[in-house]
């Protein structure tokens, strides 16, 4: 049994990123499901591991780590040759910019805690919270992916993947966001580069094995 432990929630896009990354660098791990809907991430035992009360939390190399993008960069730095980030400085900047466009711009405003608060405010004002949530997701996921598509088109370094012809941290961030788009009925039909990248990633086991439908709950 692996001594690497991932505290995970199956639908968390941040956890989804780390599952993909662990697969790409061929690191076996144990999964400990953390039920966000039941509030398990807020119990004292979990807060000792992650004071923010968020997933993912990863135990690896004798250390407890949080924050998915930081974890992916750690894996890239400690498992060289896997290509989660390119070696060229400008290429690394591009991959980081694409990754951050999703992980730091789209994802936070569509986070469970944020959306719950929006729904609570909608209810307090007599609005239908489910309608408000759907409109919120369509706006922020749709406009965010439109900007991401434009970022891909702006640079000629895109190949089969977000940057070149091997998957990187940018693809690791993109695929979970596509899952969220479909979950909330946000069409990606107008994003041809994103759809092509999704097809390239679908041919790689690390991406397919990390899909939420394959995760313990």
Long-range contacts (C-beta under 8 A, 24 or more apart in sequence): 1-30, 2-27, 2-28, 2-29, 2-30, 3-59, 4-28, 4-29, 4-30, 4-58, 4-59, 4-60, 5-29, 5-30, 5-31, 5-32, 5-58, 5-59, 5-60, 6-30, 6-31, 6-32, 6-56, 6-57, 6-58, 6-59, 7-32, 7-34, 7-46, 7-49, 7-50, 7-55, 7-56, 7-57, 7-58, 7-59, 8-32, 8-33, 8-34, 8-55, 8-56, 8-215, 8-216, 9-33, 9-34, 9-35, 9-36, 9-41, 9-55, 10-212, 10-215, 10-216, 10-217, 11-36, 11-183, 11-212, 12-36, 12-55, 12-56, 13-107, 13-176, 13-177, 13-179, 13-180, 14-54, 14-55, 14-56, 14-68, 14-103, 14-107, 14-176, 15-55, 15-56, 15-68, 16-175, 16-176, 16-179, 16-210, 16-211, 16-212, 17-56, 17-68, 17-69, 17-72, 17-103, 17-172, 17-173, 17-176, 18-56, 18-58, 18-68, 18-71, 18-72, 19-209, 19-210, 19-215, 20-172, 20-175, 20-176, 20-206, 20-207, 20-210, 21-71, 21-72, 21-75, 21-84, 21-169, 21-172, 21-206, 22-75, 22-206, 23-205, 23-206, 23-207, 23-209, 23-210, 24-82, 24-84, 24-167, 24-172, 24-204, 24-206, 25-75, 25-79, 25-82, 25-84, 27-60, 27-75, 27-79, 29-58, 29-60, 31-215, 31-216, 33-215, 33-216, 33-217, 35-217, 36-112, 68-103, 69-99, 69-100, 69-103, 69-104, 69-169, 69-173, 72-169, 72-172, 73-169, 76-169, 83-166, 83-167, 83-168, 84-168, 84-169, 84-172, 85-168, 85-169, 86-163, 86-164, 86-168, 91-157, 91-163, 91-164, 94-155, 94-157, 94-163, 94-170, 95-162, 95-163, 95-168, 95-169, 95-170, 96-169, 97-151, 98-148, 98-151, 98-152, 98-162, 98-163, 98-170, 98-173, 98-174, 99-169, 99-170, 99-172, 99-173, 101-144, 101-147, 101-148, 101-151, 102-144, 102-148, 102-173, 102-174, 102-177, 103-173, 105-144, 105-147, 106-140, 106-141, 106-144, 106-145, 106-148, 106-177, 107-177, 109-136, 109-140, 110-136, 110-137, 110-140, 110-141, 110-180, 134-184, 134-185, 137-180, 137-184, 137-186, 138-184, 138-185, 138-186, 141-177, 141-180, 141-181, 141-184, 141-186, 142-181, 142-186, 142-187, 144-177, 145-177, 145-181, 145-186, 145-188, 145-191, 145-194, 146-190, 146-191, 148-174, 148-191, 148-194, 149-190, 149-191, 149-192, 149-193, 149-194, 152-193, 152-194, 152-197, 153-193, 158-193, 160-196, 160-197, 160-200, 161-197, 161-200, 161-201, 162-197, 167-200, 167-201, 167-204, 167-206, 167-207, 171-197, 171-200, 171-201, 171-207, 174-198, 174-201, 175-201, 175-207, 179-211, 179-212
